[in-house]
Amino acid sequence: MTMTRTPPARPARKRNQRSRLASTALHAGLAVAAVLAVFPPLWLLVTSFKPKNDAFSTSLVTHFTFANYTHVLADTEFLTWFKNSVIIVGLTTVLGVFLAATTGYAVSRFRFPGMRPLMWLLLITQMFPVAVLIVPLYNLLASLGLLNQPAGLVITYLTIAVPFCAWMMKGFFDTIPVEIDEAGRVDGLNPFGTFWRLVLPLARPGLAVTGFYTFVTAWAEVAYASAFMTGEENLTLAGGLQTFVNQYTNDWGSMTAAAVIIAVPAALVFAFAQRHLVAGLTAGTTKG
């Protein structure tokens, strides 16, 4: 009969030391990540209140001024750019949410020929970089007379947002019981009525994520807005920012002030939708 020796237990002191070291390293890493994330927007905000001559100084605000904001709002076409962006982003968000929701619901609930190729096609469209698509999209919009038109930019943004959001909404609708649809049909509702009156109200978290993603896609996009819209009266905010700093001008004070103003609507939309974002993203990834 052989006897096995159990290894001696590690001292509790060493385990506590390791746990404290791991906790310290984790908190230190989170602190560094937080500083790296907060520093750029914070420095942007600080620079916007500096005089133009102090834009590149490393000191904090020594001569506090609103001159940059006054110049942007009163002496430039910023309000026109803002109006153009609100119109384009509003249309893109409303149409994008509707198309993504209806597409996701159809693929989640119905089986039809070509369904799987359709879903793969939606996924493949996300793999093309923006730089590759600018020239063919420019030629297509030119042939349709949609250059320098809000409708052309809305259609372009929908091609970016809808495929991804349709995939996400499909995953969310998969988590809603099919019995709800059956109850709607028993009550005499057609498929669209069931979707609109019964299923869609339960999909609010997913709709919030879809709306936020579509909004950010259109609000922060630069490449298409710069290529397809010309003339200061047609520019969006993304294109207008480039007029402050380019090969001819170097007005960093105005650019930082404009960037801060542009960030405010995005922050408000995020604050409105954030309570639904986690639930929507989690639900949208539970089933494929």
URDA-V23137 format. One record per residue. N is the residue number from 0. PHI is phi in whole degrees, -180 to 180 (999 if undefined). PSI is psi in degrees with one decimal (999 if undefined). Layout:
n = (N	N)
phi = (PHI	PHI)
psi = (PSI	PSI)
This chain:
n = (0	1	2	3	4	5	6	7	8	9	10	11	12	13	14	15	16	17	18	19	20	21	22	23	24	25	26	27	28	29	30	31	32	33	34	35	36	37	38	39	40	41	42	43	44	45	46	47	48	49	50	51	52	53	54	55	56	57	58	59	60	61	62	63	64	65	66	67	68	69	70	71	72	73	74	75	76	77	78	79	80	81	82	83	84	85	86	87	88	89	90	91	92	93	94	95	96	97	98	99	100	101	102	103	104	105	106	107	108	109	110	111	112	113	114	115	116	117	118	119	120	121	122	123	124	125	126	127	128	129	130	131	132	133	134	135	136	137	138	139	140	141	142	143	144	145	146	147	148	149	150	151	152	153	154	155	156	157	158	159	160	161	162	163	164	165	166	167	168	169	170	171	172	173	174	175	176	177	178	179	180	181	182	183	184	185	186	187	188	189	190	191	192	193	194	195	196	197	198	199	200	201	202	203	204	205	206	207	208	209	210	211	212	213	214	215	216	217	218	219	220	221	222	223	224	225	226	227	228	229	230	231	232	233	234	235	236	237	238	239	240	241	242	243	244	245	246	247	248	249	250	251	252	253	254	255	256	257	258	259	260	261	262	263	264	265	266	267	268	269	270	271	272	273	274	275	276	277	278	279	280	281	282	283	284	285	286	287)
phi = (999	-99	-108	-100	-97	-79	-63	-64	-67	-69	-59	-62	-64	-66	-63	-65	-63	-66	-65	-67	-65	-64	-64	-64	-64	-64	-67	-65	-63	-65	-65	-64	-63	-65	-64	-64	-77	-86	-60	-59	-66	-66	-68	-61	-64	-63	-64	-65	-99	-94	-62	-58	-71	-102	-61	-99	-75	-87	-82	-74	-68	-100	-128	-65	-151	-101	-61	-64	-67	-62	-65	-64	-79	-103	-112	-126	-91	-58	-65	-67	-61	-63	-62	-60	-66	-62	-64	-67	-68	-62	-64	-63	-67	-64	-67	-64	-65	-64	-66	-66	-68	-68	-65	-62	-67	-62	-73	-75	-102	-117	-117	-145	-60	86	-65	-65	-58	-64	-66	-66	-63	-61	-72	-66	-62	-80	-89	-86	-69	-60	-60	-72	-92	-61	-65	-63	-67	-62	-64	-66	-65	-64	-68	-93	71	-109	-70	60	-123	-56	-61	-63	-71	-62	-61	-62	-67	-64	-66	-85	-83	-64	-57	-65	-68	-65	-60	-65	-68	-60	-61	-72	-65	-62	-86	-89	-57	-68	-59	-66	-64	-64	-65	-65	-67	-62	-80	92	-82	-80	-56	-70	-63	-62	-63	-75	-96	-112	-82	-60	-60	-79	-101	-59	-60	-66	-65	-64	-64	-62	-63	-66	-63	-65	-61	-64	-58	-81	-72	-103	-74	-117	-61	-66	-62	-77	-82	-100	-124	-130	85	-59	-74	-106	-69	-95	-61	-62	-73	-66	-58	-71	-76	-82	-132	-153	-70	-107	-127	-148	-106	-70	-62	-67	-65	-66	-63	-64	-64	-65	-63	-65	-71	-63	-60	-62	-66	-66	-64	-64	-63	-71	-98	-64	-68	-99	-65	-64	-63	-69	-67	-67	-65	-74	-116	-82	-134	-116)
psi = (122.6	144.0	132.3	139.3	126.4	136.0	145.1	139.8	143.6	140.7	141.6	-29.8	-41.5	-40.6	-40.6	-39.4	-42.5	-40.6	-37.9	-39.1	-42.0	-42.3	-41.6	-43.5	-39.5	-47.5	-35.5	-42.3	-41.1	-37.9	-43.1	-43.5	-39.6	-42.0	-44.1	-33.7	-36.1	-29.5	-48.4	-51.2	-32.4	-42.4	-33.8	-44.3	-43.1	-44.6	-31.8	-21.0	7.7	153.0	155.8	-34.1	-18.5	13.0	-34.3	5.2	145.7	-2.3	162.9	-174.6	115.0	-28.9	87.5	131.5	147.9	13.4	-37.3	-43.2	-41.7	-42.6	-42.6	-44.5	-30.6	-30.5	2.5	179.1	26.3	-43.6	-34.1	-43.9	-40.4	-44.3	-44.1	-42.8	-41.6	-42.7	-48.9	-45.5	-39.2	-46.9	-41.8	-42.2	-46.7	-50.1	-39.1	-43.5	-43.3	-47.5	-41.8	-40.4	-45.0	-40.6	-46.1	-39.4	-42.9	-43.1	-29.8	-36.3	-25.3	153.3	122.5	157.0	134.0	10.1	-49.8	-44.5	-34.6	-44.8	-39.4	-37.3	-41.9	-37.9	-40.5	-32.4	-22.4	-8.5	-10.5	127.9	154.5	-39.8	-33.3	-29.7	-13.2	-48.8	-51.4	-37.5	-37.6	-46.3	-39.4	-45.9	-36.4	-41.6	-26.6	-1.6	31.2	6.5	144.0	25.8	134.7	-35.1	-38.2	-41.9	-35.5	-46.6	-41.6	-44.5	-33.2	-34.8	-22.1	-46.5	-40.6	-45.4	-48.7	-44.1	-32.4	-41.9	-45.3	-42.9	-32.4	-47.6	-34.3	-44.0	-28.1	-24.4	-10.0	126.8	139.7	-22.0	-26.9	-40.7	-41.0	-37.9	-36.8	-41.1	-36.7	-35.8	2.2	11.7	143.2	172.0	-41.0	-38.0	-40.0	-44.5	-46.2	-39.2	-26.8	-48.1	-44.1	-41.2	-28.0	-11.0	20.1	-41.0	-42.6	-38.0	-35.6	-43.5	-44.8	-45.6	-41.4	-44.2	-43.2	-41.7	-49.1	-38.7	-44.9	-34.2	-36.5	0.3	138.0	-44.8	-52.9	-40.5	-35.1	-33.0	-34.2	-10.3	124.3	159.8	129.6	-29.9	-14.2	-9.1	152.3	-179.5	-39.9	-42.0	-34.8	-33.3	-32.9	-14.4	-17.5	-36.0	107.5	-163.7	-12.5	-31.7	162.2	67.2	80.6	-31.3	-46.8	-37.2	-43.3	-39.0	-43.9	-39.2	-38.3	-43.6	-40.2	-32.9	-22.2	-50.4	-39.2	-39.9	-38.8	-41.8	-41.3	-42.7	-35.7	-36.8	-10.0	-29.8	-19.2	-13.1	-47.8	-45.7	-40.9	-43.3	-38.7	-46.2	-32.7	-7.5	9.0	-28.9	151.1	999)
